[in-house]
Amino acid sequence: MNDALTHPAAIRVLSVLALVVLWIAAAAVTADPLILPQPWSLLAPFAQEVETGRLPWHLWKTLTRVIWAFVLAMSLGVVLGLLMGRLPAVDRWLDPWLVVFLNLPALVLIVLCYLWIGLNETAAIAAVTLNKVPNVTTIIREGARALDPGLSEMAQVFRMPAGRRLRHVVLPQLAPFIAGAARSGIAVIWKIVLVVEFLGRSNGIGFQIHLHFQQFAVGMVLIYSLSFIVVMLLVEWLVLQPFERRVRHWRTA
């Protein structure tokens, strides 16, 4: 029994249940469904949104933007981080740019992208990507700086081609840093996507939150917010955390 309660999956379930109990208690204290409805009161409107297809459609639009921004941000960030971590001259040139973009507020980049590119998908995805690339670059740069020089020297002695060296020497050492950047990246990206949709798109979870915010429909805001939070939790638990454990296993084996 004790082993079952200490299992990671059981702990996650109990933690979520504790959050639901806290929600129920807070709703009981406020005693006003217009401010904070009880969880069970959201079941009927949630089912209606699913049956009409509105929630799945808006959920898919947001998820598509998250995937595009994530892939672009990780790809650019890994390349830039590796170059900056291994080539001091490149690092000296790009470090001021990195500092500027790290400290540039997300809202400013979103507004500028909409003003310069227009209220379209390109601007939305570009804004999210530009917000996340500096963070990924910073993490990967530190990983590139921490590469074992002995392994690089061994690859040179055995005259490994550049492609094989990247695949068998560099990437395995960078994998924990890539996993860390991916976990932090997906958590930040989907939040920025909601802001992008809130400000300038006509669909997606962020747009729906904006719409129901104007109507002061707290229940609908919670339904759309929690639906995407559940999706992101599943991605975290079923994809990112197992991937991170796998790439870190060789360090602890």
N, C-alpha and C positions, 0 to 999 in steps of 0.2 A: 504493500500500500504506500509506504513511504517512498519507495523507488518510483512509483507511478507519479506521485506528486512532485518529485524533483526532476522529472523528465522535462527537457526544454519545451516540448510541445505543450505539456500540461501547464507549465509555468506561463506560457504565452496566453493560453485560454483563460487561466485564472486572472491574469493581469487585465485582459480585455473585459472579463466579467466584473472585475472591481471597478473599471471605468464606467461600465453600464450602471452599476449600483450607485456610483457617485452622481451620474446623470439623473437617475431616478430621484435621488435624495434632493438634488438641486432643483429639479422641476417641482417637487413637492413643496419645497420651501418657498419658491416664487409663486406657486399656485396660480399661474397665469399662462395658459397655453400660447398666447400671443407672444410671450417673451421666451419661454422655454417649454415646449411640449414634451409630454412623456414619450419614451421610445415607441411604445406600442401604438400610439396615435399616428405614427408616421407610416405604419404598414399599409393602410388602405391607399393613401396617395402615392406611395412608392409603387404599389402594384399597378395602379392606374397609369403612372408614367411609363412603366415597363410595357404594359399591354398596348399602349398607344404607339410605342416605339420611340418616343421622344428621348427618354433617358439613354437607351442603348445608342442612339444615333449621336447625341451630343457627347456621350462618353467616348465613342469611337473617334470623333473629330479631335477631341483633346488628346487622346492616346496617340493618334497619328502624329500630331505636332510634337509630343514628347519624344516619340521614337526618332523622328527626323532630327530634332535638336540634339538629342543624346548622341546619336551616331556621329553627327558633324562635330560636336564639341569634343567628344572623346578622340576622334580621328585627328583633328587639328591639334588638340592639346597634347596628345602622345608624341606627335611628330615634333612640335615646337619644344616640348619639354626635353625630349631626347637630344635634340640639336643644342639647346642651351646648356644642358647638363654635361655634354661631352666636348663642346667647342667653346672655349672661353671667349673667343672673339665674337661669336654670335651672341653669347650671353651678355657681353658688355653693350652691344648694340640694342638688343631687344629688352633688356631689363627695365629701362625707363618706360617703355611702352607697357610692359607687364604691370608695373606699379600704377601707372595711370588707369588702366582698365580694371585693376583690382579695386581701386578706390572710387571708380565712377559708379554712381548709384544706378541700380537696375532701371528705375523709373525714367532716368534721363536717357539711357540707351533705347528704351522702348519708344519713348516719345520721338526721339530723333529718327529712329528707323521708320516710324510711321510718317513723319514729315518728309523725309528724304525719298523713301521708296514708295510710300502710299499705304492705304489701308488694305493690304492684301496678305496672302499667305507667305510670300517671300519675306516681307518685312517682319511678320510675326516670328517666323522661324529664325531669321537672322538676328533679331533682338535677343531671343533666348540663347542662341548659340554664342553670341558675343559676350553675353553675361557669364557664361560658364567656362569658356575656353581658358581664361586666365587662371582659374582655380585648378583646372586639370593640368595646365602647363606647370604650375608651381609644384604640384605633387610629383609629377613625373620627372621634373628637373632634379628634385632631391633624390629620387630613385636612381637617376642616371649618374649623379655624383657619387652614389654609394656603391656602384658596380665594383665587383672584385677585380682589381687589376691583374691578379694572378691568373684568373680564368681567361682574361683577354690575352695575356702573354702566351698562355698555353695554346689558344686558338691560332695565334700568329706562328708559333713554332710548328704546329701541324698544318699550317697553310690552309686553314679553312676558308672557303669562299665567303664573301661578305654576306650573302643571303643565308647560308647555313650558320654563320656566326651570330647573325641577328636572331635566327630562329632558336638555336640551341644554347646560346651563351647569354645574349642580352635579354631577350624577352622573358625567359624563366626567372631571371633576377628582378625584372621590372614587374612581373605579374602581381605581386602583392600590392605594389603601388598603384597599378592599373585598377585592381579590384577596389582599393580604397577610394580612388578617384571616381570609379563608377558608382559606388554606393552613395557617396556624398553628392555626386553629380545628379543622379536620378531624383534624390530628395529635393534638391534645389530647383532643378529644371521644371518639374511639374508645377511647383508653386509659381515660378515666373511665367509659365504658360498660362496659368489661370489669370494672372495680372494682365498679360497681353490680350487675352480674350475679353477680359473685363473692360479694357480700354478701347479696343478697336476691331473686334471680330463680331460676326453675326451668328455664331454658333459656338458650341463647346460648353464645357462645364462652367468656365468663367463667365461666359455670356449669360447663361441661365442664372447664375448667382446674382449677376448685375440686374437682370430682369426682375427676379423675385425680391431683391433688395429694394428696388423702387416701389414694389407693392407691399413692402414690410411683411412678407410671407416667410417668417422664420422657419417654419416647418419645411418648406420647399428648399430653402437655402441649405438646411441640414441634410435633406435627402440627397441633393446633388453633390454636396461636399463630401458626405460620408461614402457615397457610392464610389467616388474616385479614390478616396483614402483607402478603402478596402482593396481596390485594384492594386494600388501602389504597395500596400502591405503584402499582398500575395506575391508581387514581383520581388519584393525584398526578401521574403522568407523562402520562396521556392526557387529563385534564380540567383540573386546576388549573394546572399549569405552562403549557400552551398558552393558557389564559385569561389568565394573568398577563402573558405575553409580548404578547398581543394588546392588552390595555388599557394597557400601557406603551409600545407602539410609537409612539404619537403624540408622546411626549416625546422620543424619540430620532431620529424621522424628520427 
